[in-house]
Amino acid sequence: MLENTFDKKTKRQKSNLTKISELITVVKENLGIEQSLKVKALKELWPLVTSFNISKQSQPAYFDRENNLVISVKSGTLAVELSMQKSSILERLKQATKDTSITFKDIRFINRS
């Protein structure tokens, strides 16, 4: 009888605690850490997708609400030039990120001179 009492007391009850792995995901989403890491990775890829000269004057900045990648450009002229090359840049970006968790619908260019 004493043995049964001991077994009942040492058994673990299910708790309402949340797993830490679930909390980390929520915290990363709320702080925007996941998106920031993706933008940082895209900044590293940007010179390979465009060219070294273009990457000195432009870079991935953030994802907008529609999940478009926004590229910050130093001049309006370059923004127009990149807009004309948009489909090929988008294709190269998608190819460069195909084996990653980085996804986006489209790209757009903003002048940040």
C-alpha positions, 0 to 999 in steps of 0.5 A: 500500500505504501508503494502505491502511494509513492507511485502516485505521488511521483507520477508527473501530471500533464502541465499547461506549460508551453514548450520553449521551442514554440515560444522561440518561434513566437518571439522571433516572429513578434520581434521580426528577427526571422525577417531580419535574418532573411534580409541579411542573407539576401544582402549577402546574395545581392552582389551575386544576383546583380553585380558588384557595382549595382550592389554598391548602390542598392541593397535589399531593405525589408519585406513589405506587408504583401511579402514583396522584397523591397530594394533600397536604391541610391538614385531614381535613375538606378531604380528605373534601370533595375525596374526594367531588369526586374524579371531577370533579377527576380528569377535570379533571386528565386534561383539563389534562394530556392533551397532556403526558407526565404520566400517572397512574392515580388520585388520592388525598388524604392529610391533612398537617396 
